[in-house]
Amino acid sequence: MFKGKAIGFDHYGEVDVFEERDLIFKLTDKKPILIKVERAALNPIDISIRKGLLANGRPLNRFRVLGNEVQGEVIALDPSVTGFSIGDKVIALVPSGGNAEYLAVAAKNVFKIPNEMPLEIAASYPMVAETAYWALNPYFYELKSGDTLAIIGASGSVGSLVLQFARSKKITIIAVAGKNNSEYVKKLGADMVVDYRDPIAVNEHANQADFVINASLFNSGEDVGVTLVKEGGTLLGLNGVPEKVCNKRVTMKNLDRTKEMTYQKAIPFVLEFYRQHDVEFQIDRSMPLTLEGIKEAHHLFEDKKTSGKIVLENPTIH
């Protein structure tokens, strides 16, 4: 049993709802691994949860600690656990709880970090890589040789990995990104780049994509996706079903998770992909895993002043 600090909130709202509390962390039958949190990543869903956008109007009746992507060190194990040892550096993917000093977690949600992967990358790569993995899954659209794939937000955390996962396929890739990121997405494997701020360039590529993945932050690239997708094509939104009215015969889908879409299927693939390939992955900045650090990180994310993941780092690890 360990006593430690956690940062969370007991009601929804702006960043001032966050507070720090002392909690007790211990092993249970369902969570037989205890991790000392070294780093936690901030993800877009954290903003939505903190604001209550996913609560359907219901008030919060508990202290909610965010953080679903964690890198840390195993410090306690139930004797029934196999495959892990005290001192292992691991990734933990959980529904919540990562913005704390410690985290108790189910063994199925813990993964060893490849030696080739820096720890700050380990804290922020798996969740977006898993999203990119499922976005290319045949459940949504099976890319065939000769198809054209358009990726909106191709320079972002998810979009850049979709691009890198897809580049081995015999397809044409249109990367939609800002002009300042043109060379970056070409380096990742894009066949052509479209500046989403340039309506002429967007219209020049209208009706060309068999499959469009909208990986833009908060689904902001929806209009561009509707323009690029061809008649009979598929538009996949990673943050909700596209709402834009479309006068074409297009299949619109959201990245809905099914029970078959497990971490156990996706994470080994994305970690092995990182180990075997020269993966490009951007972290915007590291900030302290403290009350003020979390508040500032949320502000930066909401104000769109980031160009990649924000990693929250436990100040006690140095």
DODREN-850997 format. One line per field, with one value per atom (N, C-alpha, C): residue in one letter; chain; atom name; x, y, z. Coordinates in steps of 0.05 Angstrom, whole numbers. Example, Ala and Ser with C-alpha at 12.3 -4.5 7.8 and 13.67 -1.06 7.14 Angstrom:
code	[A	A	A	S	S	S] .
unit	[A	A	A	A	A	A] .
site	[N	CA	C	N	CA	C] .
xx	[264	246	264	257	273	258] .
yy	[-114	-90	-66	-45	-21	1] .
zz	[156	156	156	142	143	157] .
***
This chain:
code	[M	M	M	F	F	F	K	K	K	G	G	G	K	K	K	A	A	A	I	I	I	G	G	G	F	F	F	D	D	D	H	H	H	Y	Y	Y	G	G	G	E	E	E	V	V	V	D	D	D	V	V	V	F	F	F	E	E	E	E	E	E	R	R	R	D	D	D	L	L	L	I	I	I	F	F	F	K	K	K	L	L	L	T	T	T	D	D	D	K	K	K	K	K	K	P	P	P	I	I	I	L	L	L	I	I	I	K	K	K	V	V	V	E	E	E	R	R	R	A	A	A	A	A	A	L	L	L	N	N	N	P	P	P	I	I	I	D	D	D	I	I	I	S	S	S	I	I	I	R	R	R	K	K	K	G	G	G	L	L	L	L	L	L	A	A	A	N	N	N	G	G	G	R	R	R	P	P	P	L	L	L	N	N	N	R	R	R	F	F	F	R	R	R	V	V	V	L	L	L	G	G	G	N	N	N	E	E	E	V	V	V	Q	Q	Q	G	G	G	E	E	E	V	V	V	I	I	I	A	A	A	L	L	L	D	D	D	P	P	P	S	S	S	V	V	V	T	T	T	G	G	G	F	F	F	S	S	S	I	I	I	G	G	G	D	D	D	K	K	K	V	V	V	I	I	I	A	A	A	L	L	L	V	V	V	P	P	P	S	S	S	G	G	G	G	G	G	N	N	N	A	A	A	E	E	E	Y	Y	Y	L	L	L	A	A	A	V	V	V	A	A	A	A	A	A	K	K	K	N	N	N	V	V	V	F	F	F	K	K	K	I	I	I	P	P	P	N	N	N	E	E	E	M	M	M	P	P	P	L	L	L	E	E	E	I	I	I	A	A	A	A	A	A	S	S	S	Y	Y	Y	P	P	P	M	M	M	V	V	V	A	A	A	E	E	E	T	T	T	A	A	A	Y	Y	Y	W	W	W	A	A	A	L	L	L	N	N	N	P	P	P	Y	Y	Y	F	F	F	Y	Y	Y	E	E	E	L	L	L	K	K	K	S	S	S	G	G	G	D	D	D	T	T	T	L	L	L	A	A	A	I	I	I	I	I	I	G	G	G	A	A	A	S	S	S	G	G	G	S	S	S	V	V	V	G	G	G	S	S	S	L	L	L	V	V	V	L	L	L	Q	Q	Q	F	F	F	A	A	A	R	R	R	S	S	S	K	K	K	K	K	K	I	I	I	T	T	T	I	I	I	I	I	I	A	A	A	V	V	V	A	A	A	G	G	G	K	K	K	N	N	N	N	N	N	S	S	S	E	E	E	Y	Y	Y	V	V	V	K	K	K	K	K	K	L	L	L	G	G	G	A	A	A	D	D	D	M	M	M	V	V	V	V	V	V	D	D	D	Y	Y	Y	R	R	R	D	D	D	P	P	P	I	I	I	A	A	A	V	V	V	N	N	N	E	E	E	H	H	H	A	A	A	N	N	N	Q	Q	Q	A	A	A	D	D	D	F	F	F	V	V	V	I	I	I	N	N	N	A	A	A	S	S	S	L	L	L	F	F	F	N	N	N	S	S	S	G	G	G	E	E	E	D	D	D	V	V	V	G	G	G	V	V	V	T	T	T	L	L	L	V	V	V	K	K	K	E	E	E	G	G	G	G	G	G	T	T	T	L	L	L	L	L	L	G	G	G	L	L	L	N	N	N	G	G	G	V	V	V	P	P	P	E	E	E	K	K	K	V	V	V	C	C	C	N	N	N	K	K	K	R	R	R	V	V	V	T	T	T	M	M	M	K	K	K	N	N	N	L	L	L	D	D	D	R	R	R	T	T	T	K	K	K	E	E	E	M	M	M	T	T	T	Y	Y	Y	Q	Q	Q	K	K	K	A	A	A	I	I	I	P	P	P	F	F	F	V	V	V	L	L	L	E	E	E	F	F	F	Y	Y	Y	R	R	R	Q	Q	Q	H	H	H	D	D	D	V	V	V	E	E	E	F	F	F	Q	Q	Q	I	I	I	D	D	D	R	R	R	S	S	S	M	M	M	P	P	P	L	L	L	T	T	T	L	L	L	E	E	E	G	G	G	I	I	I	K	K	K	E	E	E	A	A	A	H	H	H	H	H	H	L	L	L	F	F	F	E	E	E	D	D	D	K	K	K	K	K	K	T	T	T	S	S	S	G	G	G	K	K	K	I	I	I	V	V	V	L	L	L	E	E	E	N	N	N	P	P	P	T	T	T	I	I	I	H	H	H] .
unit	[A	A	A	A	A	A	A	A	A	A	A	A	A	A	A	A	A	A	A	A	A	A	A	A	A	A	A	A	A	A	A	A	A	A	A	A	A	A	A	A	A	A	A	A	A	A	A	A	A	A	A	A	A	A	A	A	A	A	A	A	A	A	A	A	A	A	A	A	A	A	A	A	A	A	A	A	A	A	A	A	A	A	A	A	A	A	A	A	A	A	A	A	A	A	A	A	A	A	A	A	A	A	A	A	A	A	A	A	A	A	A	A	A	A	A	A	A	A	A	A	A	A	A	A	A	A	A	A	A	A	A	A	A	A	A	A	A	A	A	A	A	A	A	A	A	A	A	A	A	A	A	A	A	A	A	A	A	A	A	A	A	A	A	A	A	A	A	A	A	A	A	A	A	A	A	A	A	A	A	A	A	A	A	A	A	A	A	A	A	A	A	A	A	A	A	A	A	A	A	A	A	A	A	A	A	A	A	A	A	A	A	A	A	A	A	A	A	A	A	A	A	A	A	A	A	A	A	A	A	A	A	A	A	A	A	A	A	A	A	A	A	A	A	A	A	A	A	A	A	A	A	A	A	A	A	A	A	A	A	A	A	A	A	A	A	A	A	A	A	A	A	A	A	A	A	A	A	A	A	A	A	A	A	A	A	A	A	A	A	A	A	A	A	A	A	A	A	A	A	A	A	A	A	A	A	A	A	A	A	A	A	A	A	A	A	A	A	A	A	A	A	A	A	A	A	A	A	A	A	A	A	A	A	A	A	A	A	A	A	A	A	A	A	A	A	A	A	A	A	A	A	A	A	A	A	A	A	A	A	A	A	A	A	A	A	A	A	A	A	A	A	A	A	A	A	A	A	A	A	A	A	A	A	A	A	A	A	A	A	A	A	A	A	A	A	A	A	A	A	A	A	A	A	A	A	A	A	A	A	A	A	A	A	A	A	A	A	A	A	A	A	A	A	A	A	A	A	A	A	A	A	A	A	A	A	A	A	A	A	A	A	A	A	A	A	A	A	A	A	A	A	A	A	A	A	A	A	A	A	A	A	A	A	A	A	A	A	A	A	A	A	A	A	A	A	A	A	A	A	A	A	A	A	A	A	A	A	A	A	A	A	A	A	A	A	A	A	A	A	A	A	A	A	A	A	A	A	A	A	A	A	A	A	A	A	A	A	A	A	A	A	A	A	A	A	A	A	A	A	A	A	A	A	A	A	A	A	A	A	A	A	A	A	A	A	A	A	A	A	A	A	A	A	A	A	A	A	A	A	A	A	A	A	A	A	A	A	A	A	A	A	A	A	A	A	A	A	A	A	A	A	A	A	A	A	A	A	A	A	A	A	A	A	A	A	A	A	A	A	A	A	A	A	A	A	A	A	A	A	A	A	A	A	A	A	A	A	A	A	A	A	A	A	A	A	A	A	A	A	A	A	A	A	A	A	A	A	A	A	A	A	A	A	A	A	A	A	A	A	A	A	A	A	A	A	A	A	A	A	A	A	A	A	A	A	A	A	A	A	A	A	A	A	A	A	A	A	A	A	A	A	A	A	A	A	A	A	A	A	A	A	A	A	A	A	A	A	A	A	A	A	A	A	A	A	A	A	A	A	A	A	A	A	A	A	A	A	A	A	A	A	A	A	A	A	A	A	A	A	A	A	A	A	A	A	A	A	A	A	A	A	A	A	A	A	A	A	A	A	A	A	A	A	A	A	A	A	A	A	A	A	A	A	A	A	A	A	A	A	A	A	A	A	A	A	A	A	A	A	A	A	A	A	A	A	A	A	A	A	A	A	A	A	A	A	A	A	A	A	A	A	A	A	A	A	A	A	A	A	A	A	A	A	A	A	A	A	A	A	A	A	A	A	A	A	A	A	A	A	A	A	A	A	A	A	A	A	A	A	A	A	A	A	A	A	A	A	A	A	A	A	A	A	A	A	A	A	A	A	A	A	A	A	A	A	A	A	A	A	A	A	A	A	A	A	A	A	A	A	A	A	A	A	A	A	A	A	A	A	A	A	A	A	A	A	A	A	A	A	A	A	A	A	A	A	A	A	A	A	A	A	A	A	A	A	A	A	A	A	A	A	A	A	A	A	A	A	A	A	A	A	A	A	A	A	A	A	A	A	A	A	A	A	A	A	A	A	A	A	A	A	A	A	A] .
site	[N	CA	C	N	CA	C	N	CA	C	N	CA	C	N	CA	C	N	CA	C	N	CA	C	N	CA	C	N	CA	C	N	CA	C	N	CA	C	N	CA	C	N	CA	C	N	CA	C	N	CA	C	N	CA	C	N	CA	C	N	CA	C	N	CA	C	N	CA	C	N	CA	C	N	CA	C	N	CA	C	N	CA	C	N	CA	C	N	CA	C	N	CA	C	N	CA	C	N	CA	C	N	CA	C	N	CA	C	N	CA	C	N	CA	C	N	CA	C	N	CA	C	N	CA	C	N	CA	C	N	CA	C	N	CA	C	N	CA	C	N	CA	C	N	CA	C	N	CA	C	N	CA	C	N	CA	C	N	CA	C	N	CA	C	N	CA	C	N	CA	C	N	CA	C	N	CA	C	N	CA	C	N	CA	C	N	CA	C	N	CA	C	N	CA	C	N	CA	C	N	CA	C	N	CA	C	N	CA	C	N	CA	C	N	CA	C	N	CA	C	N	CA	C	N	CA	C	N	CA	C	N	CA	C	N	CA	C	N	CA	C	N	CA	C	N	CA	C	N	CA	C	N	CA	C	N	CA	C	N	CA	C	N	CA	C	N	CA	C	N	CA	C	N	CA	C	N	CA	C	N	CA	C	N	CA	C	N	CA	C	N	CA	C	N	CA	C	N	CA	C	N	CA	C	N	CA	C	N	CA	C	N	CA	C	N	CA	C	N	CA	C	N	CA	C	N	CA	C	N	CA	C	N	CA	C	N	CA	C	N	CA	C	N	CA	C	N	CA	C	N	CA	C	N	CA	C	N	CA	C	N	CA	C	N	CA	C	N	CA	C	N	CA	C	N	CA	C	N	CA	C	N	CA	C	N	CA	C	N	CA	C	N	CA	C	N	CA	C	N	CA	C	N	CA	C	N	CA	C	N	CA	C	N	CA	C	N	CA	C	N	CA	C	N	CA	C	N	CA	C	N	CA	C	N	CA	C	N	CA	C	N	CA	C	N	CA	C	N	CA	C	N	CA	C	N	CA	C	N	CA	C	N	CA	C	N	CA	C	N	CA	C	N	CA	C	N	CA	C	N	CA	C	N	CA	C	N	CA	C	N	CA	C	N	CA	C	N	CA	C	N	CA	C	N	CA	C	N	CA	C	N	CA	C	N	CA	C	N	CA	C	N	CA	C	N	CA	C	N	CA	C	N	CA	C	N	CA	C	N	CA	C	N	CA	C	N	CA	C	N	CA	C	N	CA	C	N	CA	C	N	CA	C	N	CA	C	N	CA	C	N	CA	C	N	CA	C	N	CA	C	N	CA	C	N	CA	C	N	CA	C	N	CA	C	N	CA	C	N	CA	C	N	CA	C	N	CA	C	N	CA	C	N	CA	C	N	CA	C	N	CA	C	N	CA	C	N	CA	C	N	CA	C	N	CA	C	N	CA	C	N	CA	C	N	CA	C	N	CA	C	N	CA	C	N	CA	C	N	CA	C	N	CA	C	N	CA	C	N	CA	C	N	CA	C	N	CA	C	N	CA	C	N	CA	C	N	CA	C	N	CA	C	N	CA	C	N	CA	C	N	CA	C	N	CA	C	N	CA	C	N	CA	C	N	CA	C	N	CA	C	N	CA	C	N	CA	C	N	CA	C	N	CA	C	N	CA	C	N	CA	C	N	CA	C	N	CA	C	N	CA	C	N	CA	C	N	CA	C	N	CA	C	N	CA	C	N	CA	C	N	CA	C	N	CA	C	N	CA	C	N	CA	C	N	CA	C	N	CA	C	N	CA	C	N	CA	C	N	CA	C	N	CA	C	N	CA	C	N	CA	C	N	CA	C	N	CA	C	N	CA	C	N	CA	C	N	CA	C	N	CA	C	N	CA	C	N	CA	C	N	CA	C	N	CA	C	N	CA	C	N	CA	C	N	CA	C	N	CA	C	N	CA	C	N	CA	C	N	CA	C	N	CA	C	N	CA	C	N	CA	C	N	CA	C	N	CA	C	N	CA	C	N	CA	C	N	CA	C	N	CA	C	N	CA	C	N	CA	C	N	CA	C	N	CA	C	N	CA	C	N	CA	C	N	CA	C	N	CA	C	N	CA	C	N	CA	C	N	CA	C	N	CA	C	N	CA	C	N	CA	C	N	CA	C	N	CA	C	N	CA	C	N	CA	C	N	CA	C	N	CA	C	N	CA	C	N	CA	C	N	CA	C	N	CA	C	N	CA	C	N	CA	C	N	CA	C	N	CA	C	N	CA	C	N	CA	C	N	CA	C	N	CA	C	N	CA	C	N	CA	C	N	CA	C	N	CA	C	N	CA	C	N	CA	C	N	CA	C	N	CA	C	N	CA	C	N	CA	C	N	CA	C	N	CA	C	N	CA	C	N	CA	C	N	CA	C	N	CA	C	N	CA	C	N	CA	C	N	CA	C	N	CA	C	N	CA	C	N	CA	C	N	CA	C	N	CA	C	N	CA	C	N	CA	C	N	CA	C	N	CA	C] .
xx	[17	0	18	11	27	8	18	4	17	1	13	-7	3	-14	-27	-51	-65	-77	-79	-91	-116	-139	-164	-184	-210	-232	-256	-274	-299	-324	-319	-341	-329	-346	-336	-333	-316	-312	-286	-277	-252	-229	-204	-181	-179	-194	-193	-207	-220	-233	-212	-188	-167	-158	-153	-142	-125	-108	-89	-99	-100	-108	-89	-88	-73	-91	-82	-97	-81	-95	-81	-82	-59	-56	-48	-62	-55	-63	-51	-58	-85	-99	-125	-124	-144	-146	-147	-162	-165	-142	-128	-105	-81	-68	-46	-18	-16	10	8	28	29	53	48	68	73	98	105	105	87	84	107	120	142	133	116	106	77	61	34	29	15	10	-17	-19	-45	-57	-82	-96	-121	-131	-155	-179	-182	-206	-205	-181	-179	-194	-192	-205	-235	-245	-273	-285	-270	-279	-280	-259	-258	-280	-288	-310	-338	-339	-364	-378	-364	-377	-385	-375	-383	-402	-411	-426	-456	-465	-494	-510	-499	-513	-513	-501	-500	-478	-483	-461	-441	-417	-396	-400	-399	-404	-380	-356	-331	-308	-285	-260	-248	-247	-239	-210	-193	-165	-161	-153	-149	-122	-117	-92	-96	-97	-101	-77	-55	-30	-7	7	26	52	74	100	110	118	128	144	149	165	149	150	136	149	133	144	132	110	97	81	81	67	53	29	17	32	35	50	38	13	0	9	22	29	54	54	77	85	110	118	128	126	136	153	171	188	189	195	200	222	218	238	234	216	210	200	210	199	177	153	129	112	94	71	46	29	2	-19	-39	-61	-86	-98	-120	-143	-167	-189	-183	-169	-163	-144	-135	-119	-89	-80	-51	-39	-55	-44	-41	-23	-19	9	17	44	45	23	23	-2	-2	-24	-25	-48	-52	-67	-58	-69	-70	-89	-92	-68	-59	-36	-40	-64	-70	-65	-65	-61	-33	-14	13	31	50	67	96	115	143	152	169	179	203	203	226	251	274	299	304	294	299	282	263	244	250	255	259	235	239	216	195	204	184	167	178	162	143	153	136	111	114	91	70	76	58	52	68	64	42	39	21	-8	-20	-48	-54	-38	-42	-35	-15	-7	-29	-42	-64	-87	-93	-114	-108	-83	-75	-77	-70	-72	-101	-120	-148	-160	-150	-161	-156	-135	-129	-139	-156	-166	-188	-189	-209	-238	-242	-269	-281	-264	-273	-271	-249	-245	-219	-221	-198	-184	-161	-146	-136	-142	-134	-112	-96	-75	-86	-75	-84	-103	-112	-130	-116	-131	-121	-131	-113	-119	-112	-131	-126	-126	-106	-103	-104	-125	-128	-115	-99	-83	-59	-47	-26	0	3	27	24	-1	-7	2	-3	6	-6	-32	-45	-40	-45	-43	-16	5	32	38	26	30	12	-12	-28	-12	1	17	40	53	76	68	45	35	25	15	3	23	47	65	75	73	82	61	37	16	19	9	12	-11	-11	-32	-20	-37	-29	-38	-21	-27	-27	-50	-53	-51	-31	-28	-39	-59	-70	-58	-43	-29	-23	-14	-6	18	21	43	70	72	98	106	87	92	94	96	96	120	144	167	167	156	155	138	114	96	106	121	133	154	170	190	177	153	140	129	127	118	94	85	63	70	52	56	50	31	25	15	18	11	-9	-30	-50	-51	-49	-51	-80	-89	-117	-127	-109	-117	-121	-114	-115	-138	-161	-185	-180	-163	-158	-143	-123	-109	-127	-145	-163	-182	-193	-211	-198	-172	-157	-156	-159	-158	-186	-206	-233	-240	-255	-266	-244	-221	-199	-194	-204	-197	-218	-209	-226	-233	-213	-216	-203	-218	-208	-209	-186	-184	-181	-200	-199	-186	-160	-145	-140	-155	-151	-162	-151	-158	-187	-203	-231	-247	-239	-254	-256	-237	-239	-235	-225	-220	-243	-266	-289	-296	-296	-303	-283	-258	-238	-242	-249	-253	-276	-298	-321	-314	-297	-288	-271	-253	-234	-245	-264	-274	-290	-287	-300	-328	-344	-369	-365	-379	-376	-354	-340	-317	-326	-306	-311	-296	-310	-298	-300	-276	-275	-267	-284	-277	-266	-244	-232	-244	-258	-270	-300	-313	-342	-350	-375	-386	-386	-376	-377	-405	-408	-434	-439	-418	-421	-440	-459	-478	-462	-466	-451	-471	-468	-486	-476	-456	-445	-454	-453	-459	-434	-432	-408	-415	-399	-402	-387	-402	-389	-389	-365	-362	-346	-350	-335	-317	-295	-277	-289	-312	-324	-309	-304	-289	-308	-299	-314	-299	-311	-298	-274	-274	-251	-227	-231	-209	-194	-177	-164	-136	-127	-99	-80	-89	-72	-67	-84	-80	-63	-69	-57	-29	-26	-1	23	23	47	55	35	42	56	44	55	82	87	113	134	126	144	150	130	134	155	153	172	200	201	228	241	225	237	240	226	226	236	244	254	229	214	189	194	180	181	157	162	141	148	130	136	123	139	128	131	110	111	128	123	138	132	150	145	139	121	113	111	113	113	85	86	61	54	45	37	11	-1	-27	-24	-4	-1	7	24	32	8	-10	-33	-51	-56	-72	-61	-36	-23	-24	-20	-21	-49	-70	-97	-102	-92	-95	-82	-58	-44	-58	-69	-83	-109	-124	-149	-144	-123	-117	-102	-98	-86	-58	-43	-16	4	-3	15	16	38	41	47	41	46	36	44	35	49	35	46	50	74	81	83	69	71	91	111	133	134	135	137	163	162	187	205	196	213	232	229	245	273	279	306	322] .
yy	[-24	0	25	44	68	93	113	139	158	171	190	210	229	251	244	254	252	279	285	311	305	315	310	331	324	343	327	341	328	342	360	372	382	384	391	421	429	458	465	489	499	488	496	484	489	508	513	492	473	451	432	432	413	419	398	401	376	379	357	345	318	304	281	273	249	225	204	180	156	134	108	91	80	63	35	15	-13	-33	-56	-78	-89	-98	-113	-137	-154	-178	-170	-149	-140	-123	-111	-93	-102	-123	-135	-124	-102	-89	-60	-52	-25	-11	12	27	54	61	89	105	123	139	158	155	173	194	186	205	197	217	212	231	222	239	252	276	290	284	275	268	285	290	307	299	273	264	275	281	292	319	335	361	357	339	334	323	305	294	316	332	353	373	378	397	385	358	345	340	341	338	310	291	263	253	270	262	261	270	271	286	307	323	313	290	279	291	299	311	289	298	280	274	249	242	229	234	223	241	235	249	236	250	238	246	227	231	223	242	236	223	216	204	175	169	142	130	144	135	142	121	125	109	121	106	107	84	83	58	54	31	13	-13	-32	-32	-27	-27	-47	-60	-81	-99	-125	-145	-165	-173	-196	-221	-241	-265	-280	-275	-289	-278	-254	-241	-254	-260	-271	-252	-253	-237	-210	-202	-176	-179	-160	-161	-133	-132	-106	-91	-66	-51	-48	-64	-62	-34	-24	1	-7	4	-5	18	11	28	17	34	25	42	28	42	36	56	53	72	67	87	114	114	139	133	154	150	156	163	166	192	212	237	235	218	212	201	198	187	157	144	114	107	82	72	42	31	2	-5	-26	-32	-62	-70	-98	-106	-130	-140	-138	-142	-141	-114	-93	-66	-55	-73	-65	-78	-62	-72	-62	-80	-73	-54	-36	-17	-28	-27	-36	-19	-32	-19	5	4	25	50	49	70	88	114	132	133	137	136	157	181	202	195	180	170	149	131	110	121	144	156	168	172	187	174	154	141	120	103	80	87	107	112	123	141	152	131	115	93	72	67	47	58	84	97	95	101	100	71	52	23	16	24	16	32	57	73	60	44	29	1	-6	-33	-38	-62	-68	-65	-63	-59	-33	-13	12	15	6	6	-10	-28	-44	-32	-20	-7	-28	-22	-40	-27	-43	-33	-13	10	31	51	46	65	91	111	136	141	146	152	181	196	223	224	236	238	268	276	303	306	326	327	309	306	287	293	317	324	321	315	313	286	281	257	232	231	208	207	229	229	221	230	223	194	181	152	136	146	134	134	157	159	139	136	118	89	82	55	48	68	63	63	74	79	53	30	5	-7	5	-5	7	-7	3	22	45	64	92	111	139	153	168	181	211	223	253	261	277	287	316	320	347	359	380	392	422	436	464	466	488	492	488	497	495	466	448	419	403	416	402	383	393	376	353	358	337	313	319	297	283	298	285	265	273	256	230	233	210	191	200	182	192	216	227	230	222	226	254	267	295	308	334	349	371	374	394	412	438	457	462	454	456	485	504	532	544	529	538	525	539	527	519	533	526	499	495	469	447	452	431	423	443	437	423	428	414	384	376	347	337	352	343	317	300	275	255	256	238	215	217	198	176	151	128	127	134	133	158	171	195	190	194	193	221	230	257	255	260	258	286	306	333	336	355	359	368	354	360	360	343	339	365	383	409	408	386	384	371	371	357	367	393	405	395	395	386	356	340	312	307	322	319	327	347	355	334	322	303	276	266	239	237	215	211	198	199	185	156	145	117	112	133	130	129	129	127	149	163	184	175	171	162	185	191	211	198	208	196	208	230	243	247	229	231	228	221	218	245	248	274	285	311	324	340	345	361	348	363	353	347	323	314	307	319	313	290	276	253	227	206	179	170	176	171	156	137	123	139	148	164	147	144	128	142	133	142	119	125	104	92	79	66	41	38	15	-9	-32	-57	-73	-93	-110	-125	-128	-142	-124	-98	-79	-74	-92	-92	-81	-72	-64	-88	-112	-135	-141	-133	-137	-114	-89	-67	-59	-59	-48	-65	-91	-106	-99	-95	-87	-60	-40	-13	-10	-26	-25	-39	-61	-75	-58	-44	-26	-5	6	26	14	-10	-23	-28	-35	-43	-20	2	24	50	67	94	112	108	122	151	169	198	203	214	220	245	264	290	293	302	311	341	355	384	394	384	393	375	376	363	384	377	396	380	393	378	366	342	328	339	364	378	392	403	417	439	456	479	469	448	438	427	413	402	424	444	467	480	486	499	482	456	437	437	437	438	464	487	512	511	501	500	483	460	442	456	468	481	504	519	542	535	508	498	509	511	522	499	476	453	441	429	415	386	375	347	341	318	310	326	329	341	318	316	295	309	298	308	290	302	287	291	269	269	283	305	320	305	283	268	248	244	223	232	257	267	271] .
zz	[0	0	0	-17	-20	-18	-5	-4	-23	-39	-59	-68	-84	-93	-120	-124	-150	-156	-181	-190	-206	-197	-210	-204	-205	-201	-192	-178	-170	-182	-201	-217	-243	-263	-290	-293	-312	-317	-330	-325	-336	-319	-326	-313	-283	-273	-244	-228	-241	-226	-215	-226	-218	-189	-174	-147	-141	-122	-114	-88	-87	-63	-57	-32	-24	-26	-39	-42	-34	-29	-23	-48	-55	-79	-70	-79	-71	-92	-91	-109	-102	-123	-119	-138	-135	-152	-182	-188	-215	-225	-206	-213	-198	-207	-192	-197	-212	-217	-208	-192	-183	-196	-208	-223	-210	-208	-201	-227	-228	-253	-257	-280	-287	-307	-325	-345	-353	-360	-370	-393	-413	-436	-434	-445	-447	-474	-474	-499	-502	-526	-530	-514	-509	-493	-465	-455	-428	-426	-447	-448	-447	-464	-465	-439	-426	-400	-379	-377	-357	-360	-385	-390	-386	-383	-381	-407	-429	-455	-461	-446	-450	-428	-411	-387	-392	-416	-422	-401	-390	-371	-342	-338	-310	-294	-269	-253	-245	-239	-230	-200	-193	-164	-151	-162	-151	-158	-147	-154	-178	-201	-226	-232	-235	-242	-271	-287	-316	-320	-346	-353	-361	-387	-396	-409	-409	-423	-405	-395	-374	-380	-373	-372	-344	-334	-307	-301	-275	-266	-248	-252	-235	-208	-187	-159	-141	-150	-134	-152	-146	-162	-144	-152	-139	-148	-130	-138	-162	-168	-191	-218	-218	-243	-254	-280	-294	-317	-325	-348	-341	-316	-307	-282	-277	-253	-241	-216	-203	-217	-223	-237	-267	-278	-307	-314	-336	-347	-366	-361	-376	-385	-403	-412	-400	-390	-381	-395	-406	-420	-404	-393	-373	-380	-369	-373	-361	-338	-324	-301	-287	-264	-266	-290	-295	-284	-278	-268	-237	-229	-201	-197	-172	-167	-172	-167	-171	-186	-197	-212	-209	-200	-199	-225	-238	-265	-270	-288	-296	-313	-311	-326	-356	-365	-394	-406	-389	-399	-396	-389	-385	-406	-417	-439	-434	-438	-434	-457	-450	-470	-485	-512	-527	-519	-520	-513	-531	-556	-575	-571	-553	-550	-526	-530	-507	-490	-464	-445	-450	-459	-464	-488	-507	-530	-520	-503	-492	-478	-466	-452	-470	-496	-513	-540	-547	-573	-574	-554	-558	-564	-551	-555	-583	-592	-619	-640	-635	-653	-655	-633	-633	-649	-646	-662	-691	-699	-727	-737	-721	-728	-735	-718	-723	-745	-750	-772	-799	-801	-826	-826	-807	-804	-825	-837	-858	-848	-822	-811	-822	-827	-837	-867	-878	-907	-913	-932	-939	-963	-958	-979	-999	-1024	-1046	-1062	-1076	-1093	-1113	-1115	-1133	-1121	-1096	-1083	-1076	-1071	-1061	-1033	-1014	-987	-981	-970	-961	-931	-919	-890	-883	-869	-860	-832	-829	-804	-805	-829	-834	-819	-809	-795	-764	-756	-727	-716	-691	-678	-690	-693	-705	-735	-748	-777	-788	-774	-783	-780	-760	-758	-778	-783	-804	-830	-836	-860	-861	-838	-837	-838	-826	-827	-855	-869	-896	-919	-914	-937	-950	-937	-949	-968	-968	-985	-1013	-1033	-1061	-1067	-1054	-1057	-1060	-1068	-1069	-1044	-1031	-1006	-1010	-1004	-1004	-975	-968	-941	-940	-923	-919	-894	-897	-875	-881	-861	-866	-884	-897	-916	-903	-877	-863	-857	-859	-854	-879	-902	-928	-931	-925	-928	-908	-884	-863	-873	-883	-891	-917	-933	-957	-947	-927	-915	-904	-893	-881	-902	-927	-948	-965	-961	-977	-1006	-1024	-1053	-1061	-1048	-1054	-1028	-1027	-1003	-1011	-995	-999	-974	-979	-957	-951	-927	-920	-919	-917	-917	-945	-965	-993	-1007	-1010	-1022	-1051	-1065	-1093	-1094	-1077	-1076	-1068	-1049	-1040	-1063	-1077	-1099	-1122	-1126	-1147	-1142	-1117	-1110	-1103	-1109	-1103	-1116	-1101	-1112	-1121	-1107	-1115	-1096	-1071	-1051	-1048	-1049	-1043	-1013	-997	-968	-956	-939	-925	-895	-882	-853	-842	-827	-815	-787	-787	-761	-751	-760	-750	-721	-707	-679	-677	-661	-656	-683	-702	-727	-744	-741	-754	-784	-795	-824	-839	-828	-840	-868	-872	-898	-920	-913	-932	-939	-919	-924	-943	-940	-957	-986	-988	-1015	-1029	-1014	-1026	-1032	-1016	-1020	-1046	-1060	-1085	-1081	-1102	-1101	-1096	-1076	-1069	-1049	-1041	-1022	-993	-976	-947	-933	-914	-898	-869	-856	-829	-811	-791	-772	-746	-737	-713	-687	-689	-666	-668	-683	-686	-715	-719	-746	-759	-783	-797	-798	-792	-792	-817	-832	-857	-876	-887	-907	-932	-942	-966	-988	-1012	-1033	-1051	-1042	-1056	-1042	-1056	-1043	-1029	-1004	-988	-963	-955	-929	-908	-888	-866	-841	-829	-806	-784	-760	-737	-728	-715	-705	-679	-682	-659	-652	-626	-617	-612	-621	-615	-595	-584	-564	-575	-602	-614	-617	-615	-619	-593	-586	-559	-561	-537	-535	-541	-534	-537	-567	-584	-613	-625	-617	-630	-619	-593	-581	-588	-587	-596	-625	-642	-670	-671	-657	-660	-646	-624	-611	-629	-641	-659	-684	-694	-717	-710	-686	-677	-675	-665	-662	-689	-709	-735	-755	-750	-770	-758	-775	-767	-764	-742	-739	-731	-744	-737	-718	-695	-676	-661	-662	-650	-622	-603	-577	-577	-571	-572	-548	-524	-501	-477	-458	-432	-411	-393	-372	-346	-323	-298	-292	-282	-273	-245	-245	-221	-226	-206	-209	-230	-226	-245	-273	-274	-300	-316	-303	-316	-325	-309	-317	-342	-342	-364	-390	-386	-409	-422	-405	-416	-431	-420	-433	-461	-462	-488	-508	-499	-517	-528	-509	-517	-536	-532	-548	-574	-578	-602	-606	-584	-585	-583	-592	-592	-620	-627	-653	-650	-626	-621	-593	-583	-556	-534	-512	-488	-468	-458	-438	-411	-391	-364	-348	-337	-325	-295	-281	-252	-244	-230	-223	-205	-192	-173	-187	-213	-226	-232	-229	-235	-210] .
***
